[in-house]
Amino acid sequence: MVLRIFFYWESIASLPKSKRLDMLFLCATAIGAAITSEGMSRYMIHYFGHGFQMVAYILFWLVTILTISLNIIVPVCLAVSNTRQFEDVIPIWIVAFVPGIVTASVGPAFAEMQSNLSHGRHMIYMTYLLLGFSMPQVFLILATILARLLFKGFPPAPFVLSAYFPIAGITLTSATLVEIAAASPRLWPAEEMGSPGLTASLMALGIFFFGTAMFWCLFSSGGVVVVGWRARGLPFSVAWWGFVFPWGLLAFTALRIGTLIDVEAFKIVGCIFSVTTAAMWSVCTWRTHTRFWTGRAFIHEI
């Protein structure tokens, strides 16, 4: 993102007029803020002690403000704009829902770091609210993309791997519910929100959403195979990264579910996704670096 701004500042400066690539980079900034904050807090507490807990608490709320702002401002801007082209609308909706889901998914991890139960509980409350902010847009974007694929077909070969990207929203929802189920008994007594019935329901709902993500994964994989076979290969583009992130989330969520409920099948599925993600990440990193300094990896039409 820093290099994108450095080399192509003129397009970043025109973000209010941008409808496509730069909106995705705005989304990436918000996602990076959420994930970096969670990672910093987790490891800073490990190395510097629990005095860093207040910093983690503040970071979570700062990122929450950022993501809620996107959840509100971006849909309003879309609703009042004159743009109704599918290619322009989809990246803007992704900007709106993905950061909120990412922040929700790290909320339980932030909560478990807190020695102050009140702080941890308020983080879980906020996680539920973030899910509420993001879920309508998640389902809207999934329905829109599925309708587009069914009526207009899969994208052309250079961009067909981007069909995997909708998996991210569903899988993050699954991961968030699973993490809430794991964290709640440590923050509430059994007669309140830590009750076995509630946590079991959250876990079951998380598995349900994981199954939905698996459907989309298999559906997209079938389309990718057919498009690649017809085109006699898939030329590289930045859309390939749309494969890596969702599959990594599937790997993490499958392993997490398998660990929490002690089911080997989920662990095996998670290992398969992990190996596939690592291989694809290596390929995408190498191919992206070969085009890096020319700027083509940044300005490719999406």
C-alpha positions in Angstrom: 0.0 0.0 0.0 2.9 2.4 0.8 4.5 1.7 -2.5 1.1 2.1 -4.3 0.8 5.6 -2.8 4.4 6.5 -3.5 4.4 5.5 -7.2 0.8 6.4 -8.1 -0.2 9.3 -5.7 -2.2 11.1 -8.4 -4.8 8.3 -8.4 -4.9 8.0 -4.6 -5.5 11.7 -4.4 -8.6 11.4 -6.5 -10.2 8.7 -4.3 -13.6 10.5 -4.1 -13.9 10.1 -7.8 -12.5 6.6 -8.0 -14.8 3.7 -8.4 -12.6 0.6 -8.8 -9.0 -0.2 -8.0 -8.3 2.6 -5.6 -11.4 1.8 -3.6 -9.9 -1.7 -3.1 -6.7 -0.2 -1.8 -8.7 1.8 0.7 -10.3 -1.4 1.8 -6.9 -3.0 2.1 -5.8 -0.1 4.3 -8.7 -0.6 6.8 -8.1 -4.4 6.8 -4.4 -4.0 7.4 -5.1 -1.6 10.3 -7.4 -4.2 12.0 -5.0 -7.2 11.5 -1.9 -5.2 12.4 -3.5 -3.9 15.6 -4.5 -7.4 16.7 -1.1 -8.8 15.9 0.8 -6.0 17.6 -1.4 -6.3 20.7 -1.0 -10.1 20.9 2.8 -10.0 20.6 3.4 -6.8 22.5 1.6 -8.2 25.5 3.7 -11.4 25.3 7.0 -9.5 25.2 6.2 -6.4 27.3 3.6 -7.7 29.8 0.0 -6.9 30.5 0.7 -3.2 30.8 0.2 -3.2 27.0 -3.5 -4.3 27.4 -4.8 -0.7 27.5 -3.0 0.0 24.2 -4.7 -3.1 22.7 -8.0 -1.8 24.1 -7.5 1.6 22.5 -6.3 0.2 19.2 -9.4 -2.0 18.9 -11.8 0.9 19.4 -9.8 3.1 17.0 -10.1 0.4 14.3 -13.7 -0.1 15.1 -14.5 3.6 14.5 -12.7 3.4 11.2 -14.6 0.3 10.0 -18.0 1.5 11.2 -17.4 4.8 9.3 -16.7 2.8 6.2 -19.8 0.7 6.8 -22.0 3.8 6.9 -20.3 6.3 4.6 -19.5 4.0 1.6 -23.1 2.7 1.1 -24.4 6.3 1.5 -22.0 7.5 -1.2 -23.0 4.6 -3.4 -26.7 5.2 -2.9 -26.4 8.9 -3.9 -24.0 8.4 -6.9 -25.1 8.0 -10.5 -23.0 4.9 -11.0 -24.9 1.6 -11.4 -22.4 -0.4 -13.4 -21.7 -3.8 -11.8 -17.9 -3.4 -12.2 -18.0 -0.1 -10.4 -20.4 -1.1 -7.6 -18.8 -4.3 -6.5 -15.4 -2.9 -5.3 -17.2 -0.2 -3.3 -19.4 -2.7 -1.5 -16.3 -4.8 -0.7 -14.7 -1.7 0.8 -17.8 -1.4 3.0 -18.3 -4.9 4.4 -14.8 -6.5 4.5 -13.1 -4.2 7.1 -16.1 -4.6 9.4 -16.0 -8.4 9.3 -12.2 -8.4 9.7 -12.5 -6.2 12.8 -15.2 -8.4 14.2 -13.1 -11.5 13.7 -10.3 -10.1 15.8 -12.6 -8.7 18.5 -12.7 -12.0 20.5 -8.9 -12.2 20.4 -8.6 -8.7 21.7 -11.2 -9.5 24.4 -9.2 -12.5 25.7 -6.1 -10.4 26.1 -7.9 -8.2 28.7 -7.5 -8.8 32.4 -10.3 -6.4 33.0 -13.5 -8.4 32.4 -15.5 -5.3 31.7 -13.2 -4.3 28.8 -13.3 -7.8 27.4 -17.1 -8.0 27.6 -17.6 -4.7 25.8 -15.3 -5.9 23.0 -17.5 -8.9 22.6 -20.6 -6.7 22.5 -19.0 -4.6 19.9 -18.1 -7.7 17.9 -21.8 -8.6 17.8 -22.6 -5.1 16.6 -19.9 -5.2 13.9 -21.4 -8.4 12.6 -24.8 -6.7 12.5 -23.3 -3.8 10.6 -21.6 -6.0 8.0 -23.9 -9.0 7.5 -26.6 -7.2 5.4 -23.9 -6.1 3.0 -22.2 -9.5 3.0 -25.3 -11.2 1.9 -26.2 -8.4 -0.6 -22.8 -8.7 -2.3 -22.9 -12.5 -2.4 -26.4 -12.5 -3.9 -25.3 -9.8 -6.5 -22.1 -11.7 -7.5 -23.9 -15.0 -7.7 -26.6 -13.5 -9.9 -23.9 -11.9 -12.1 -22.1 -15.3 -12.4 -25.3 -17.2 -13.2 -26.6 -14.7 -15.8 -23.4 -13.4 -17.3 -21.0 -16.2 -16.6 -17.6 -16.3 -14.9 -15.0 -13.5 -15.5 -12.5 -13.9 -18.4 -9.5 -16.1 -17.8 -7.1 -13.3 -16.5 -9.6 -12.5 -13.7 -11.5 -15.7 -13.1 -9.6 -16.4 -9.8 -11.3 -13.3 -8.4 -14.5 -15.5 -8.2 -13.0 -16.8 -4.9 -13.0 -13.5 -3.2 -16.6 -13.7 -1.9 -15.5 -16.6 0.2 -13.8 -14.1 2.5 -16.9 -12.6 3.9 -18.6 -15.9 4.7 -15.5 -17.5 6.2 -14.8 -14.5 8.4 -18.4 -14.6 9.7 -17.8 -18.3 10.5 -14.5 -17.5 12.2 -16.0 -14.7 14.2 -18.8 -16.8 15.6 -16.4 -19.6 16.4 -14.1 -17.2 18.2 -17.0 -15.7 20.2 -18.0 -19.2 21.2 -14.5 -19.9 22.4 -14.1 -16.6 24.3 -17.5 -16.2 25.9 -17.1 -18.9 28.7 -13.9 -17.1 29.9 -15.6 -13.7 30.1 -19.1 -14.6 31.5 -20.4 -17.1 34.0 -22.4 -20.1 32.8 -25.7 -18.6 33.7 -25.1 -15.5 31.5 -23.6 -15.1 28.0 -21.1 -17.9 28.8 -23.9 -20.5 28.9 -23.1 -23.8 27.2 -26.3 -23.5 25.1 -25.4 -20.2 23.7 -21.8 -21.1 23.0 -22.9 -24.4 21.4 -25.3 -22.5 19.2 -22.6 -20.0 18.1 -20.3 -22.9 17.3 -23.0 -24.7 15.2 -23.8 -21.4 13.4 -20.1 -21.0 12.7 -19.9 -24.5 11.2 -23.0 -23.7 9.1 -21.3 -20.6 7.6 -18.2 -22.6 7.0 -20.3 -25.0 5.0 -21.6 -22.1 3.0 -18.1 -21.0 2.3 -17.2 -24.5 1.2 -20.1 -24.4 -1.3 -18.8 -21.2 -2.8 -15.2 -22.6 -2.9 -16.3 -25.7 -4.8 -18.6 -23.6 -7.1 -15.8 -21.2 -7.9 -13.3 -24.0 -8.4 -15.5 -25.7 -11.0 -15.8 -22.4 -12.9 -12.1 -21.8 -12.7 -11.3 -25.2 -14.1 -13.8 -24.8 -17.0 -12.6 -21.3 -17.9 -9.0 -22.3 -17.7 -9.5 -25.3 -19.8 -11.4 -23.4 -22.5 -8.7 -20.6 -22.5 -5.9 -23.1 -22.5 -4.4 -21.6 -19.4 -4.8 -18.7 -16.9 -2.6 -15.7 -17.5 -1.4 -14.0 -14.3 -3.0 -10.8 -13.0 -3.5 -9.2 -9.6 -6.9 -11.0 -9.4 -4.9 -14.2 -8.5 -4.5 -12.7 -5.0 -8.3 -13.1 -4.7 -7.6 -16.8 -4.3 -5.0 -16.6 -1.6 -6.7 -14.6 1.1 -10.0 -16.6 1.1 -8.3 -20.0 1.1 -6.1 -18.9 3.9 -9.2 -18.0 5.9 -10.7 -21.4 5.1 -7.6 -23.1 6.3 -7.5 -21.1 9.6 -11.2 -21.6 10.3 -11.2 -25.3 9.6 -8.2 -25.8 11.9 -9.8 -23.7 14.6 -13.1 -25.5 14.4 -11.3 -28.9 14.4 -9.2 -27.9 17.5 -12.2 -26.6 19.5 -14.6 -29.5 18.8 -11.8 -32.1 18.4 -12.9 -33.4 15.0 -10.0 -34.7 12.8 -11.9 -34.2 9.5 -11.8 -30.4 10.0 -8.1 -30.6 10.8 -7.4 -32.6 7.6 -9.4 -30.1 5.6 -7.5 -27.2 7.2 -4.1 -28.8 6.4 -5.1 -29.3 2.8 -6.2 -25.7 2.5 -3.0 -24.6 4.3 -0.7 -26.4 1.9 -2.7 -25.1 -1.1 -2.6 -21.5 0.2 1.1 -21.6 0.9 1.8 -22.9 -2.7 -0.4 -20.3 -4.3 1.0 -17.5 -2.1 4.5 -18.4 -3.3 3.4 -18.4 -6.9 1.6 -15.0 -6.6 4.4 -13.4 -4.7 7.0 -14.5 -7.3 4.8 -13.5 -10.2 3.9 -10.1 -8.6 7.5 -9.2 -7.9 8.5 -9.9 -11.5 6.0 -7.1 -12.5 6.5 -4.9 -9.5 8.8 -2.2 -10.6 7.0 -1.6 -13.9 3.8 -0.8 -12.0 1.8 -3.2 -14.1 0.8 -5.1 -11.0 -0.9 -2.0 -9.7 -2.7 -0.5 -12.7 -4.1 -3.7 -14.2 -7.8 -3.3 -15.0 -10.0 -5.2 -12.6 
